[in-house]
């Protein structure tokens, strides 16, 4: 009996040691996060931005709230020998709501609701975008090599902008805003920003890596991001995101008709990102943004530039639909 108890005790110890060894081996496993999509597969992604903007103009503080929802479908057209992907990106649906309290003005557009007609310029321009597609060639680590179809898309947008009053501030402002998002350079930069988070090497829990993004147009900014692999569960890599944002001071003011606008802002983004390990595709992302600073406006109608304080807070959520 004593011998059996001793052997039983040894067996329990051996099992415990093996269990510890297995857990240690698993803890040392690393994951190589890259885009690994299959030809013919489609992925539907909804990106929702909820923003609150406090803008101080001479004599008052104006608070503007804005919600934008973009539903994009990504279809894998081809996978090249070096794992570079050719994706067809379709703007499946667009929803935009802007609330301006003074004057009391609500601007809304929903491309999925054809029963509602609107003559506001945003609805007209978004109507030219909804349903359109681009062909994007992107490497497995998220770098955009080529975009096809950007010229045709911009022509549709420009046609709607040209219908606005020539020389008016609304037309100049709308053209500047749309170029910030839908010119070929902006599309390439914005797409790469969406995928510029993959590490150079396989990573384990607790590992960190950095990515720096520089934007030279629109709202010119430099984003220094730090990513940390927080945990792995059920084939999903959970990543902490922290990024510092600064105005790109190498870029001059934005021309908006005869006026010029210079941003001087800084802030941060924090959040969590979930990436499917087998495909490298973002399953969910929830991020909080906070920016403060000022906007300097120069206009022929005023003698001196005007500096207006501004703050922006909001959330950016990405999920399938």
C-alpha positions in Angstrom: 0.0 0.0 0.0 2.8 2.4 0.9 4.5 1.7 -2.5 1.2 2.5 -4.3 0.8 5.7 -2.3 4.3 6.8 -3.2 3.8 6.0 -6.9 0.5 7.7 -6.9 2.1 10.8 -5.3 4.9 10.8 -7.9 2.3 10.4 -10.7 0.4 13.5 -9.4 3.6 15.5 -9.3 4.6 14.4 -12.8 1.1 15.4 -14.1 1.5 18.8 -12.4 4.9 19.3 -13.9 3.7 18.4 -17.4 0.8 20.8 -17.0 3.1 23.6 -16.0 5.4 22.8 -19.0 2.4 22.9 -21.4 1.2 26.2 -20.0 4.7 27.7 -20.3 5.1 26.4 -23.9 1.7 27.9 -24.8 2.6 31.2 -23.1 5.7 31.4 -25.3 3.8 30.8 -28.5 3.7 33.9 -30.7 1.3 34.9 -33.3 2.2 36.4 -36.7 -0.5 39.0 -37.4 -0.8 39.6 -41.1 -3.6 39.8 -43.7 -4.3 36.2 -44.9 -7.5 36.4 -46.9 -8.8 33.9 -49.4 -9.9 34.7 -52.9 -13.6 35.0 -53.3 -14.2 35.8 -49.6 -16.1 39.0 -48.6 -16.0 41.0 -45.4 -18.5 43.6 -44.3 -17.3 46.3 -42.0 -19.3 49.1 -40.4 -17.4 52.1 -39.1 -19.3 54.5 -36.8 -17.9 57.9 -35.7 -19.7 59.9 -33.0 -18.1 63.3 -32.5 -18.7 66.4 -30.4 -17.0 69.6 -31.5 -16.9 72.7 -29.3 -15.8 75.6 -31.4 -15.3 79.1 -30.0 -16.2 81.8 -32.5 -16.2 85.5 -31.7 -18.8 86.1 -29.1 -20.0 82.5 -28.4 -19.2 78.8 -28.1 -20.9 76.6 -30.7 -21.3 72.9 -30.1 -21.7 70.6 -33.1 -22.5 66.9 -32.8 -21.9 64.6 -35.8 -22.5 60.9 -36.4 -21.2 59.2 -39.5 -21.7 55.5 -40.4 -19.9 53.9 -43.3 -20.7 50.3 -44.4 -18.1 48.9 -46.7 -17.9 45.5 -48.3 -14.4 44.1 -49.1 -14.3 41.3 -51.6 -11.0 39.5 -52.3 -10.5 39.6 -56.1 -7.1 38.0 -56.1 -4.2 36.8 -53.9 -0.9 37.2 -55.6 2.2 35.0 -55.2 3.8 37.3 -52.6 0.5 37.3 -50.6 -0.4 40.8 -51.9 -4.2 41.2 -52.0 -6.4 42.8 -54.6 -9.6 44.0 -52.8 -12.8 45.4 -54.3 -14.1 47.9 -51.8 -17.8 48.9 -52.2 -19.4 51.8 -50.3 -22.4 49.8 -49.4 -24.2 52.4 -47.3 -23.6 55.8 -45.8 -25.4 57.5 -42.9 -24.6 61.1 -41.8 -26.2 63.2 -39.1 -25.0 66.7 -38.1 -26.7 68.8 -35.5 -25.9 72.6 -35.3 -27.8 74.4 -32.5 -27.3 77.9 -33.7 -28.8 78.4 -36.1 -30.9 75.3 -35.3 -30.0 73.1 -38.2 -30.1 69.3 -38.6 -28.5 67.8 -41.7 -29.3 64.1 -42.3 -28.6 61.6 -45.0 -29.2 57.8 -45.1 -28.4 56.1 -48.4 -30.4 53.1 -47.4 -33.6 55.1 -47.0 -34.6 56.1 -50.5 -38.0 57.4 -49.3 -36.5 60.5 -47.8 -35.4 63.2 -50.3 -33.1 66.1 -49.4 -31.7 69.0 -51.2 -28.8 69.6 -48.8 -25.3 69.4 -50.4 -24.1 66.6 -48.2 -27.0 64.3 -49.2 -26.3 65.1 -52.9 -22.6 64.3 -52.6 -23.0 61.2 -50.5 -25.5 60.0 -53.0 -22.8 60.1 -55.6 -20.6 57.9 -53.4 -23.0 55.3 -52.1 -22.8 52.1 -54.2 -19.5 52.9 -55.9 -16.5 50.7 -55.8 -12.7 50.9 -55.8 -10.0 48.3 -56.5 -7.2 48.4 -53.9 -3.9 46.4 -54.0 -2.6 46.0 -50.5 0.3 44.0 -49.0 -0.1 41.5 -46.2 1.3 43.9 -43.7 -1.2 46.6 -44.7 0.7 48.9 -47.2 -1.4 50.2 -50.1 0.4 49.7 -53.4 -2.3 51.0 -55.8 -5.9 52.2 -56.0 -8.0 52.0 -59.1 -11.3 53.8 -59.7 -10.4 56.9 -57.6 -10.6 59.2 -60.6 -14.0 58.1 -61.6 -15.3 58.4 -58.1 -13.9 61.9 -57.7 -15.5 62.9 -61.0 -18.9 61.9 -59.6 -18.3 63.9 -56.5 -17.0 67.0 -58.4 -20.1 67.0 -60.6 -22.3 67.4 -57.4 -19.9 70.1 -56.0 -20.1 72.0 -59.3 -23.9 72.3 -58.8 -23.4 74.5 -55.7 -23.2 78.2 -56.1 -19.9 79.2 -57.8 -17.6 81.2 -55.6 -19.7 80.6 -52.4 -18.1 79.5 -49.1 -20.3 76.4 -49.1 -18.9 75.2 -52.4 -15.3 75.9 -51.4 -15.7 74.3 -48.0 -17.4 71.2 -49.4 -14.7 70.7 -52.1 -12.0 71.0 -49.5 -13.7 68.6 -47.2 -14.3 66.0 -49.9 -10.7 66.2 -51.1 -9.7 65.4 -47.6 -11.5 62.1 -47.8 -11.9 61.1 -51.5 -9.1 62.4 -53.6 -6.8 59.5 -54.7 -4.0 60.5 -52.3 -6.5 60.8 -49.4 -8.1 57.4 -50.2 -4.7 55.8 -50.3 -3.6 57.4 -47.0 -6.8 56.7 -45.2 -6.9 53.1 -46.3 -3.3 52.5 -45.2 -4.1 54.1 -41.9 -6.9 51.6 -41.4 -4.5 48.7 -41.9 -1.2 50.1 -40.6 -1.1 48.2 -37.3 0.5 44.9 -38.0 3.8 44.1 -36.2 6.9 43.3 -38.2 7.5 40.0 -36.3 5.5 37.4 -34.4 4.4 38.7 -31.0 3.5 37.2 -27.6 1.3 38.4 -24.9 2.7 41.7 -23.4 4.7 42.5 -26.5 4.5 46.1 -27.9 5.2 47.6 -31.2 5.0 51.1 -32.7 3.6 52.7 -35.9 4.0 56.2 -37.1 1.6 57.7 -39.6 2.0 61.1 -41.3 -0.8 62.8 -43.1 0.0 65.8 -45.3 -3.5 66.9 -46.4 -6.9 67.5 -45.0 -6.4 67.7 -41.3 -2.5 67.3 -41.5 -1.3 65.3 -38.5 1.3 62.9 -37.2 0.1 59.9 -35.3 2.4 57.9 -33.0 0.7 54.7 -32.0 1.8 52.0 -29.6 0.1 48.6 -29.7 0.3 45.9 -27.0 -0.9 42.4 -27.3 -3.1 42.1 -24.2 -4.5 38.6 -24.6 -5.4 35.8 -27.0 -8.8 34.0 -26.8 -10.6 31.7 -29.2 -8.4 32.7 -32.1 -8.7 36.4 -31.5 -5.8 38.7 -30.7 -6.9 41.5 -28.2 -4.7 44.6 -28.6 -4.5 47.7 -26.5 -4.1 50.9 -28.6 -2.6 54.2 -27.5 -1.7 56.9 -29.9 -0.6 60.5 -29.6 -1.7 63.0 -32.3 0.0 66.2 -33.2 -0.6 68.7 -36.0 1.8 68.2 -38.9 3.7 71.5 -38.8 5.4 70.8 -42.1 2.2 71.4 -43.9 0.9 74.9 -44.7 -2.6 76.2 -44.3 -5.6 74.6 -46.1 -7.0 76.8 -48.8 -10.8 77.1 -48.7 -11.6 79.5 -51.6 -10.0 82.8 -50.7 -9.7 81.8 -47.0 -6.9 79.9 -45.4 -7.2 77.6 -42.3 -4.3 76.4 -40.1 -4.8 73.7 -37.5 -2.8 73.7 -34.2 -4.1 70.7 -32.3 -3.0 67.8 -30.2 -4.5 64.9 -28.4 -4.7 61.1 -28.0 -6.6 58.0 -29.0 -7.1 55.0 -26.6 -9.0 51.8 -27.2 -9.1 48.1 -27.8 -8.8 46.2 -31.1 -9.7 42.6 -31.8 -8.1 40.9 -34.7 -8.8 37.4 -36.0 -5.5 35.6 -35.9 -6.2 33.3 -38.9 -7.0 36.1 -41.3 -5.6 39.3 -39.8 -9.0 40.9 -40.2 -10.3 43.4 -37.7 -13.3 41.9 -36.0 -14.0 44.8 -33.6 -12.4 48.0 -32.6 -13.5 50.6 -30.0 -11.5 53.8 -29.6 -11.9 57.1 -27.8 -10.4 60.3 -29.2 -9.7 63.6 -27.6 -8.2 66.7 -29.4 -7.8 70.3 -28.2 -6.2 73.3 -29.7 -7.1 76.1 -32.1 -7.9 76.9 -35.7 -6.3 80.0 -37.2 -8.4 81.6 -40.0 -7.0 84.1 -42.5 -9.3 85.9 -44.9 -9.2 88.8 -47.2 -12.2 90.2 -45.4 -10.4 90.5 -42.0 -7.3 92.5 -41.3 -5.7 90.1 -38.8 -5.8 86.3 -38.5 -8.3 85.0 -36.0 -7.4 82.2 -33.6 -10.4 80.1 -32.5 -10.2 77.5 -29.7 -11.6 74.1 -30.5 -12.0 70.7 -28.8 -13.1 67.4 -30.3 -14.2 64.3 -28.4 -15.6 61.2 -29.8 -15.6 57.5 -30.4 -14.8 55.4 -33.4 -16.2 51.9 -33.5 -15.6 49.2 -36.1 -17.7 46.0 -36.3 -19.1 43.6 -38.9 -22.7 44.0 -40.2 
